[in-house]
């Protein structure tokens, strides 16, 4: 089993047999809302989101992301309404057989 050392694995995990590590994605939705603003029924989308991924050798990094990039299980609706808000962390992956899975924790 590979162990994380200084931001990466202590063995070479660049081969296809370790693709499951690179398939792990972490969605950090610190704030998302989409609601009507103003008299003309304009919609305003507000968000603060990051996506965490693993690199070739297991190094983890964050990058800013947008609602358009998020899968539907992260943001089930982007419709304009007064109650459309979301906050939480989600993790998705593919196992070594290619089966997709995810978990969402709202907070």
Secondary structure, DSSP 8 states (H G I E B T S, - for coil): ---EETTEESS---SGGGHHHHT-EEEEEEEEEEEEETTTTEEEEEEEEEEEEE-TTS-EEEEE--GGGS-TTTSS-----TT-EEEEEEEEEE-TT--EEEEEEE-
